[in-house]
Amino acid sequence: VSKQFLWPVRVYCEDTDAGGVVYHANYLKFMERARTEWLRALGFEQDVLIEREGVVFAVTRVEMDFRRPARFNQLLALTVRLAECRKASLMFDQEIRGHDDDVLYCSGKIRVVCLDAIRFRPRPLPESLLTEILHEL
């Protein structure tokens, strides 16, 4: 089991629907931001990976469970845990909880594939990234 990465997110008005609760698609956006920050914490910027390694990442599978509605101005704690590392893909377990009360609002399993930035075909993870990821496991 990998280490858990934590990233705080504040719910803004633009994240909510007319009822004042987080619109369901925005939970996925929050999770995307947390994975980007996880990658950044490992020392990798996505624009640099495109430029130097010629790779991009694409989500190929999402499974989400919505438990409770988060609301405007709430501070949330997003977690990222690497569940699986394959040659050209990563599987993440993610949760969105209340920052102050640890209440579970949403959980998800997200598969991300590494693609050649030009041909958009799967390719192995860059060796430098793989080395850092293996330290996380």
Disulfide bonds with the S-S distance in Angstrom:
none
